Amino acid sequence: MVTATVTSAEELIQAAATVESRAGAIPLRLRRCYGSQAAAFATTLPVGFVPWEHTVVPARVRELM
């Protein structure tokens, strides 16, 4: 996950363009997060938060997926 912090709406357009242009250099797929920005931001904090450990899908079901 990638987060970008800006101080104005004008900087947001530039930040999004920069992240998207540099994403082509890595073998990962990036998607924008709409409507759940707080949860997405929390996953990028360096506090050891592992998103799949906090899901409502039981671990045994995830293993079968």
PyMOL Python script that loads the backbone (N, CA, C, O; Angstrom):
from pymol import cmd

cmd.read_pdbstr("""\
ATOM      1  N   MET A   1       0.842  -1.168   0.000  1.00  0.00           N
ATOM      2  CA  MET A   1       0.000   0.000   0.000  1.00  0.00           C
ATOM      3  C   MET A   1       0.888   1.232   0.000  1.00  0.00           C
ATOM      4  O   MET A   1       1.992   1.234   0.545  1.00  0.00           O
ATOM      5  N   VAL A   2       0.383   2.256  -0.615  1.00  0.00           N
ATOM      6  CA  VAL A   2       1.109   3.510  -0.733  1.00  0.00           C
ATOM      7  C   VAL A   2       0.213   4.622  -0.239  1.00  0.00           C
ATOM      8  O   VAL A   2      -0.970   4.662  -0.580  1.00  0.00           O
ATOM      9  N   THR A   3       0.749   5.521   0.552  1.00  0.00           N
ATOM     10  CA  THR A   3       0.000   6.713   0.933  1.00  0.00           C
ATOM     11  C   THR A   3       0.814   7.935   0.529  1.00  0.00           C
ATOM     12  O   THR A   3       2.043   7.897   0.466  1.00  0.00           O
ATOM     13  N   ALA A   4       0.109   8.997   0.263  1.00  0.00           N
ATOM     14  CA  ALA A   4       0.744  10.273  -0.061  1.00  0.00           C
ATOM     15  C   ALA A   4       0.011  11.356   0.710  1.00  0.00           C
ATOM     16  O   ALA A   4      -1.217  11.436   0.660  1.00  0.00           O
ATOM     17  N   THR A   5       0.749  12.180   1.413  1.00  0.00           N
ATOM     18  CA  THR A   5       0.157  13.254   2.195  1.00  0.00           C
ATOM     19  C   THR A   5       0.412  14.574   1.489  1.00  0.00           C
ATOM     20  O   THR A   5       1.545  14.879   1.118  1.00  0.00           O
ATOM     21  N   VAL A   6      -0.638  15.350   1.306  1.00  0.00           N
ATOM     22  CA  VAL A   6      -0.535  16.652   0.654  1.00  0.00           C
ATOM     23  C   VAL A   6      -1.234  17.685   1.515  1.00  0.00           C
ATOM     24  O   VAL A   6      -2.002  17.340   2.413  1.00  0.00           O
ATOM     25  N   THR A   7      -0.968  18.954   1.239  1.00  0.00           N
ATOM     26  CA  THR A   7      -1.567  20.026   2.028  1.00  0.00           C
ATOM     27  C   THR A   7      -2.646  20.794   1.290  1.00  0.00           C
ATOM     28  O   THR A   7      -3.292  21.667   1.870  1.00  0.00           O
ATOM     29  N   SER A   8      -2.852  20.479   0.009  1.00  0.00           N
ATOM     30  CA  SER A   8      -3.890  21.179  -0.743  1.00  0.00           C
ATOM     31  C   SER A   8      -4.439  20.273  -1.840  1.00  0.00           C
ATOM     32  O   SER A   8      -3.818  19.276  -2.208  1.00  0.00           O
ATOM     33  N   ALA A   9      -5.601  20.629  -2.351  1.00  0.00           N
ATOM     34  CA  ALA A   9      -6.229  19.853  -3.410  1.00  0.00           C
ATOM     35  C   ALA A   9      -5.384  19.872  -4.680  1.00  0.00           C
ATOM     36  O   ALA A   9      -5.361  18.892  -5.424  1.00  0.00           O
ATOM     37  N   GLU A  10      -4.700  20.963  -4.930  1.00  0.00           N
ATOM     38  CA  GLU A  10      -3.856  21.064  -6.124  1.00  0.00           C
ATOM     39  C   GLU A  10      -2.697  20.063  -6.046  1.00  0.00           C
ATOM     40  O   GLU A  10      -2.325  19.467  -7.057  1.00  0.00           O
ATOM     41  N   GLU A  11      -2.133  19.878  -4.863  1.00  0.00           N
ATOM     42  CA  GLU A  11      -1.033  18.944  -4.697  1.00  0.00           C
ATOM     43  C   GLU A  11      -1.516  17.499  -4.820  1.00  0.00           C
ATOM     44  O   GLU A  11      -0.733  16.616  -5.169  1.00  0.00           O
ATOM     45  N   LEU A  12      -2.773  17.253  -4.542  1.00  0.00           N
ATOM     46  CA  LEU A  12      -3.312  15.902  -4.623  1.00  0.00           C
ATOM     47  C   LEU A  12      -3.233  15.351  -6.045  1.00  0.00           C
ATOM     48  O   LEU A  12      -2.878  14.190  -6.246  1.00  0.00           O
ATOM     49  N   ILE A  13      -3.558  16.174  -7.017  1.00  0.00           N
ATOM     50  CA  ILE A  13      -3.497  15.754  -8.421  1.00  0.00           C
ATOM     51  C   ILE A  13      -2.063  15.379  -8.787  1.00  0.00           C
ATOM     52  O   ILE A  13      -1.831  14.359  -9.437  1.00  0.00           O
ATOM     53  N   GLN A  14      -1.112  16.195  -8.376  1.00  0.00           N
ATOM     54  CA  GLN A  14       0.300  15.917  -8.672  1.00  0.00           C
ATOM     55  C   GLN A  14       0.778  14.676  -7.951  1.00  0.00           C
ATOM     56  O   GLN A  14       1.506  13.871  -8.532  1.00  0.00           O
ATOM     57  N   ALA A  15       0.385  14.500  -6.699  1.00  0.00           N
ATOM     58  CA  ALA A  15       0.804  13.320  -5.930  1.00  0.00           C
ATOM     59  C   ALA A  15       0.261  12.042  -6.560  1.00  0.00           C
ATOM     60  O   ALA A  15       0.982  11.051  -6.679  1.00  0.00           O
ATOM     61  N   ALA A  16      -1.002  12.061  -6.961  1.00  0.00           N
ATOM     62  CA  ALA A  16      -1.602  10.882  -7.591  1.00  0.00           C
ATOM     63  C   ALA A  16      -0.890  10.547  -8.898  1.00  0.00           C
ATOM     64  O   ALA A  16      -0.619   9.380  -9.181  1.00  0.00           O
ATOM     65  N   ALA A  17      -0.592  11.554  -9.680  1.00  0.00           N
ATOM     66  CA  ALA A  17       0.104  11.331 -10.952  1.00  0.00           C
ATOM     67  C   ALA A  17       1.505  10.773 -10.727  1.00  0.00           C
ATOM     68  O   ALA A  17       1.952   9.898 -11.468  1.00  0.00           O
ATOM     69  N   THR A  18       2.192  11.271  -9.716  1.00  0.00           N
ATOM     70  CA  THR A  18       3.542  10.798  -9.417  1.00  0.00           C
ATOM     71  C   THR A  18       3.526   9.342  -8.973  1.00  0.00           C
ATOM     72  O   THR A  18       4.333   8.541  -9.445  1.00  0.00           O
ATOM     73  N   VAL A  19       2.610   8.991  -8.067  1.00  0.00           N
ATOM     74  CA  VAL A  19       2.532   7.607  -7.588  1.00  0.00           C
ATOM     75  C   VAL A  19       2.176   6.671  -8.736  1.00  0.00           C
ATOM     76  O   VAL A  19       2.784   5.611  -8.882  1.00  0.00           O
ATOM     77  N   GLU A  20       1.201   7.051  -9.545  1.00  0.00           N
ATOM     78  CA  GLU A  20       0.789   6.198 -10.658  1.00  0.00           C
ATOM     79  C   GLU A  20       1.902   6.020 -11.684  1.00  0.00           C
ATOM     80  O   GLU A  20       2.077   4.929 -12.226  1.00  0.00           O
ATOM     81  N   SER A  21       2.654   7.082 -11.951  1.00  0.00           N
ATOM     82  CA  SER A  21       3.723   6.970 -12.944  1.00  0.00           C
ATOM     83  C   SER A  21       4.868   6.100 -12.437  1.00  0.00           C
ATOM     84  O   SER A  21       5.491   5.384 -13.220  1.00  0.00           O
ATOM     85  N   ARG A  22       5.146   6.153 -11.163  1.00  0.00           N
ATOM     86  CA  ARG A  22       6.233   5.336 -10.610  1.00  0.00           C
ATOM     87  C   ARG A  22       5.794   3.910 -10.329  1.00  0.00           C
ATOM     88  O   ARG A  22       6.635   3.026 -10.173  1.00  0.00           O
ATOM     89  N   ALA A  23       4.500   3.674 -10.263  1.00  0.00           N
ATOM     90  CA  ALA A  23       4.000   2.320 -10.008  1.00  0.00           C
ATOM     91  C   ALA A  23       4.327   1.377 -11.155  1.00  0.00           C
ATOM     92  O   ALA A  23       4.385   0.164 -10.958  1.00  0.00           O
ATOM     93  N   GLY A  24       4.540   1.913 -12.342  1.00  0.00           N
ATOM     94  CA  GLY A  24       4.878   1.076 -13.482  1.00  0.00           C
ATOM     95  C   GLY A  24       6.233   0.401 -13.354  1.00  0.00           C
ATOM     96  O   GLY A  24       6.515  -0.561 -14.069  1.00  0.00           O
ATOM     97  N   ALA A  25       7.073   0.892 -12.456  1.00  0.00           N
ATOM     98  CA  ALA A  25       8.416   0.344 -12.295  1.00  0.00           C
ATOM     99  C   ALA A  25       8.460  -0.833 -11.325  1.00  0.00           C
ATOM    100  O   ALA A  25       9.510  -1.450 -11.148  1.00  0.00           O
ATOM    101  N   ILE A  26       7.329  -1.147 -10.696  1.00  0.00           N
ATOM    102  CA  ILE A  26       7.314  -2.251  -9.734  1.00  0.00           C
ATOM    103  C   ILE A  26       6.349  -3.337 -10.206  1.00  0.00           C
ATOM    104  O   ILE A  26       5.380  -3.038 -10.904  1.00  0.00           O
ATOM    105  N   PRO A  27       6.599  -4.578  -9.840  1.00  0.00           N
ATOM    106  CA  PRO A  27       5.731  -5.662 -10.298  1.00  0.00           C
ATOM    107  C   PRO A  27       4.505  -5.860  -9.402  1.00  0.00           C
ATOM    108  O   PRO A  27       4.109  -6.997  -9.146  1.00  0.00           O
ATOM    109  N   LEU A  28       3.913  -4.795  -8.934  1.00  0.00           N
ATOM    110  CA  LEU A  28       2.724  -4.858  -8.096  1.00  0.00           C
ATOM    111  C   LEU A  28       1.612  -4.052  -8.731  1.00  0.00           C
ATOM    112  O   LEU A  28       1.864  -3.093  -9.461  1.00  0.00           O
ATOM    113  N   ARG A  29       0.392  -4.441  -8.453  1.00  0.00           N
ATOM    114  CA  ARG A  29      -0.759  -3.700  -8.962  1.00  0.00           C
ATOM    115  C   ARG A  29      -1.245  -2.744  -7.874  1.00  0.00           C
ATOM    116  O   ARG A  29      -1.463  -3.158  -6.736  1.00  0.00           O
ATOM    117  N   LEU A  30      -1.411  -1.495  -8.212  1.00  0.00           N
ATOM    118  CA  LEU A  30      -1.929  -0.506  -7.278  1.00  0.00           C
ATOM    119  C   LEU A  30      -3.339  -0.112  -7.684  1.00  0.00           C
ATOM    120  O   LEU A  30      -3.639   0.021  -8.870  1.00  0.00           O
ATOM    121  N   ARG A  31      -4.205   0.075  -6.689  1.00  0.00           N
ATOM    122  CA  ARG A  31      -5.561   0.546  -6.941  1.00  0.00           C
ATOM    123  C   ARG A  31      -5.854   1.691  -5.991  1.00  0.00           C
ATOM    124  O   ARG A  31      -5.396   1.693  -4.849  1.00  0.00           O
ATOM    125  N   ARG A  32      -6.608   2.651  -6.458  1.00  0.00           N
ATOM    126  CA  ARG A  32      -7.019   3.750  -5.586  1.00  0.00           C
ATOM    127  C   ARG A  32      -8.062   3.268  -4.598  1.00  0.00           C
ATOM    128  O   ARG A  32      -8.845   2.364  -4.889  1.00  0.00           O
ATOM    129  N   CYS A  33      -8.061   3.873  -3.444  1.00  0.00           N
ATOM    130  CA  CYS A  33      -9.000   3.505  -2.392  1.00  0.00           C
ATOM    131  C   CYS A  33     -10.059   4.595  -2.282  1.00  0.00           C
ATOM    132  O   CYS A  33      -9.749   5.747  -1.979  1.00  0.00           O
ATOM    133  N   TYR A  34     -11.291   4.225  -2.526  1.00  0.00           N
ATOM    134  CA  TYR A  34     -12.399   5.167  -2.422  1.00  0.00           C
ATOM    135  C   TYR A  34     -13.328   4.722  -1.296  1.00  0.00           C
ATOM    136  O   TYR A  34     -13.811   3.590  -1.309  1.00  0.00           O
ATOM    137  N   GLY A  35     -13.583   5.582  -0.337  1.00  0.00           N
ATOM    138  CA  GLY A  35     -14.552   5.298   0.711  1.00  0.00           C
ATOM    139  C   GLY A  35     -14.015   4.620   1.952  1.00  0.00           C
ATOM    140  O   GLY A  35     -14.716   4.561   2.963  1.00  0.00           O
ATOM    141  N   SER A  36     -12.813   4.114   1.915  1.00  0.00           N
ATOM    142  CA  SER A  36     -12.252   3.477   3.112  1.00  0.00           C
ATOM    143  C   SER A  36     -10.811   3.934   3.323  1.00  0.00           C
ATOM    144  O   SER A  36      -9.921   3.138   3.626  1.00  0.00           O
ATOM    145  N   GLN A  37     -10.612   5.223   3.157  1.00  0.00           N
ATOM    146  CA  GLN A  37      -9.269   5.782   3.257  1.00  0.00           C
ATOM    147  C   GLN A  37      -8.661   5.584   4.643  1.00  0.00           C
ATOM    148  O   GLN A  37      -7.459   5.349   4.759  1.00  0.00           O
ATOM    149  N   ALA A  38      -9.476   5.676   5.699  1.00  0.00           N
ATOM    150  CA  ALA A  38      -8.942   5.529   7.055  1.00  0.00           C
ATOM    151  C   ALA A  38      -8.364   4.135   7.258  1.00  0.00           C
ATOM    152  O   ALA A  38      -7.282   3.989   7.826  1.00  0.00           O
ATOM    153  N   ALA A  39      -9.070   3.121   6.804  1.00  0.00           N
ATOM    154  CA  ALA A  39      -8.579   1.750   6.938  1.00  0.00           C
ATOM    155  C   ALA A  39      -7.330   1.538   6.087  1.00  0.00           C
ATOM    156  O   ALA A  39      -6.378   0.895   6.529  1.00  0.00           O
ATOM    157  N   ALA A  40      -7.331   2.069   4.885  1.00  0.00           N
ATOM    158  CA  ALA A  40      -6.160   1.927   4.016  1.00  0.00           C
ATOM    159  C   ALA A  40      -4.952   2.632   4.615  1.00  0.00           C
ATOM    160  O   ALA A  40      -3.841   2.104   4.570  1.00  0.00           O
ATOM    161  N   PHE A  41      -5.157   3.808   5.168  1.00  0.00           N
ATOM    162  CA  PHE A  41      -4.053   4.538   5.788  1.00  0.00           C
ATOM    163  C   PHE A  41      -3.510   3.763   6.978  1.00  0.00           C
ATOM    164  O   PHE A  41      -2.295   3.695   7.164  1.00  0.00           O
ATOM    165  N   ALA A  42      -4.386   3.180   7.787  1.00  0.00           N
ATOM    166  CA  ALA A  42      -3.946   2.425   8.960  1.00  0.00           C
ATOM    167  C   ALA A  42      -3.057   1.255   8.567  1.00  0.00           C
ATOM    168  O   ALA A  42      -2.136   0.900   9.303  1.00  0.00           O
ATOM    169  N   THR A  43      -3.325   0.660   7.422  1.00  0.00           N
ATOM    170  CA  THR A  43      -2.511  -0.478   6.994  1.00  0.00           C
ATOM    171  C   THR A  43      -1.112  -0.063   6.569  1.00  0.00           C
ATOM    172  O   THR A  43      -0.218  -0.905   6.485  1.00  0.00           O
ATOM    173  N   THR A  44      -0.908   1.218   6.300  1.00  0.00           N
ATOM    174  CA  THR A  44       0.413   1.670   5.873  1.00  0.00           C
ATOM    175  C   THR A  44       1.254   2.176   7.031  1.00  0.00           C
ATOM    176  O   THR A  44       2.425   2.507   6.844  1.00  0.00           O
ATOM    177  N   LEU A  45       0.684   2.242   8.213  1.00  0.00           N
ATOM    178  CA  LEU A  45       1.452   2.702   9.363  1.00  0.00           C
ATOM    179  C   LEU A  45       2.409   1.599   9.819  1.00  0.00           C
ATOM    180  O   LEU A  45       2.043   0.423   9.811  1.00  0.00           O
ATOM    181  N   PRO A  46       3.600   1.958  10.207  1.00  0.00           N
ATOM    182  CA  PRO A  46       4.584   0.938  10.597  1.00  0.00           C
ATOM    183  C   PRO A  46       4.381   0.454  12.036  1.00  0.00           C
ATOM    184  O   PRO A  46       5.271   0.596  12.874  1.00  0.00           O
ATOM    185  N   VAL A  47       3.226  -0.110  12.313  1.00  0.00           N
ATOM    186  CA  VAL A  47       2.934  -0.578  13.670  1.00  0.00           C
ATOM    187  C   VAL A  47       2.678  -2.079  13.714  1.00  0.00           C
ATOM    188  O   VAL A  47       2.205  -2.596  14.726  1.00  0.00           O
ATOM    189  N   GLY A  48       2.979  -2.771  12.646  1.00  0.00           N
ATOM    190  CA  GLY A  48       2.778  -4.203  12.616  1.00  0.00           C
ATOM    191  C   GLY A  48       1.347  -4.623  12.354  1.00  0.00           C
ATOM    192  O   GLY A  48       0.968  -5.745  12.688  1.00  0.00           O
ATOM    193  N   PHE A  49       0.547  -3.758  11.771  1.00  0.00           N
ATOM    194  CA  PHE A  49      -0.844  -4.081  11.444  1.00  0.00           C
ATOM    195  C   PHE A  49      -0.858  -4.978  10.219  1.00  0.00           C
ATOM    196  O   PHE A  49      -0.336  -4.602   9.170  1.00  0.00           O
ATOM    197  N   VAL A  50      -1.446  -6.151  10.339  1.00  0.00           N
ATOM    198  CA  VAL A  50      -1.536  -7.103   9.237  1.00  0.00           C
ATOM    199  C   VAL A  50      -3.015  -7.216   8.870  1.00  0.00           C
ATOM    200  O   VAL A  50      -3.773  -7.847   9.606  1.00  0.00           O
ATOM    201  N   PRO A  51      -3.450  -6.622   7.749  1.00  0.00           N
ATOM    202  CA  PRO A  51      -4.871  -6.538   7.422  1.00  0.00           C
ATOM    203  C   PRO A  51      -5.600  -7.872   7.413  1.00  0.00           C
ATOM    204  O   PRO A  51      -6.722  -7.960   7.911  1.00  0.00           O
ATOM    205  N   TRP A  52      -4.983  -8.924   6.851  1.00  0.00           N
ATOM    206  CA  TRP A  52      -5.687 -10.196   6.740  1.00  0.00           C
ATOM    207  C   TRP A  52      -5.888 -10.877   8.090  1.00  0.00           C
ATOM    208  O   TRP A  52      -6.654 -11.836   8.180  1.00  0.00           O
ATOM    209  N   GLU A  53      -5.223 -10.408   9.133  1.00  0.00           N
ATOM    210  CA  GLU A  53      -5.473 -10.956  10.462  1.00  0.00           C
ATOM    211  C   GLU A  53      -6.674 -10.293  11.136  1.00  0.00           C
ATOM    212  O   GLU A  53      -7.114 -10.736  12.196  1.00  0.00           O
ATOM    213  N   HIS A  54      -7.195  -9.247  10.531  1.00  0.00           N
ATOM    214  CA  HIS A  54      -8.312  -8.496  11.102  1.00  0.00           C
ATOM    215  C   HIS A  54      -9.525  -8.531  10.186  1.00  0.00           C
ATOM    216  O   HIS A  54     -10.255  -7.545  10.084  1.00  0.00           O
ATOM    217  N   THR A  55      -9.738  -9.628   9.539  1.00  0.00           N
ATOM    218  CA  THR A  55     -10.857  -9.771   8.624  1.00  0.00           C
ATOM    219  C   THR A  55     -11.952 -10.615   9.262  1.00  0.00           C
ATOM    220  O   THR A  55     -11.709 -11.341  10.225  1.00  0.00           O
ATOM    221  N   VAL A  56     -13.137 -10.514   8.726  1.00  0.00           N
ATOM    222  CA  VAL A  56     -14.245 -11.307   9.255  1.00  0.00           C
ATOM    223  C   VAL A  56     -14.287 -12.705   8.652  1.00  0.00           C
ATOM    224  O   VAL A  56     -15.068 -13.548   9.094  1.00  0.00           O
ATOM    225  N   VAL A  57     -13.459 -12.957   7.652  1.00  0.00           N
ATOM    226  CA  VAL A  57     -13.389 -14.290   7.033  1.00  0.00           C
ATOM    227  C   VAL A  57     -12.471 -15.158   7.898  1.00  0.00           C
ATOM    228  O   VAL A  57     -11.312 -14.800   8.105  1.00  0.00           O
ATOM    229  N   PRO A  58     -12.964 -16.282   8.403  1.00  0.00           N
ATOM    230  CA  PRO A  58     -12.129 -17.142   9.245  1.00  0.00           C
ATOM    231  C   PRO A  58     -10.888 -17.634   8.503  1.00  0.00           C
ATOM    232  O   PRO A  58     -10.900 -17.780   7.281  1.00  0.00           O
ATOM    233  N   ALA A  59      -9.827 -17.886   9.251  1.00  0.00           N
ATOM    234  CA  ALA A  59      -8.562 -18.312   8.667  1.00  0.00           C
ATOM    235  C   ALA A  59      -8.716 -19.605   7.879  1.00  0.00           C
ATOM    236  O   ALA A  59      -8.105 -19.750   6.821  1.00  0.00           O
ATOM    237  N   ARG A  60      -9.514 -20.543   8.366  1.00  0.00           N
ATOM    238  CA  ARG A  60      -9.696 -21.822   7.655  1.00  0.00           C
ATOM    239  C   ARG A  60     -10.348 -21.613   6.303  1.00  0.00           C
ATOM    240  O   ARG A  60     -10.028 -22.315   5.344  1.00  0.00           O
ATOM    241  N   VAL A  61     -11.261 -20.656   6.216  1.00  0.00           N
ATOM    242  CA  VAL A  61     -11.901 -20.366   4.932  1.00  0.00           C
ATOM    243  C   VAL A  61     -10.902 -19.692   3.999  1.00  0.00           C
ATOM    244  O   VAL A  61     -10.851 -20.014   2.812  1.00  0.00           O
ATOM    245  N   ARG A  62     -10.103 -18.755   4.527  1.00  0.00           N
ATOM    246  CA  ARG A  62      -9.089 -18.084   3.696  1.00  0.00           C
ATOM    247  C   ARG A  62      -8.095 -19.087   3.135  1.00  0.00           C
ATOM    248  O   ARG A  62      -7.637 -18.931   2.003  1.00  0.00           O
ATOM    249  N   GLU A  63      -7.750 -20.120   3.909  1.00  0.00           N
ATOM    250  CA  GLU A  63      -6.804 -21.129   3.435  1.00  0.00           C
ATOM    251  C   GLU A  63      -7.342 -21.889   2.231  1.00  0.00           C
ATOM    252  O   GLU A  63      -6.577 -22.318   1.367  1.00  0.00           O
ATOM    253  N   LEU A  64      -8.650 -22.051   2.177  1.00  0.00           N
ATOM    254  CA  LEU A  64      -9.277 -22.791   1.083  1.00  0.00           C
ATOM    255  C   LEU A  64      -9.482 -21.933  -0.154  1.00  0.00           C
ATOM    256  O   LEU A  64      -9.767 -22.460  -1.230  1.00  0.00           O
ATOM    257  N   MET A  65      -9.343 -20.653  -0.022  1.00  0.00           N
ATOM    258  CA  MET A  65      -9.586 -19.741  -1.149  1.00  0.00           C
ATOM    259  C   MET A  65      -8.439 -19.742  -2.113  1.00  0.00           C
ATOM    260  O   MET A  65      -8.477 -19.032  -3.118  1.00  0.00           O
TER     261      MET A  65
END
""", "prot")
cmd.dss("prot")
cmd.show_as("cartoon", "prot")
cmd.util.cbc("prot")
cmd.orient("prot")
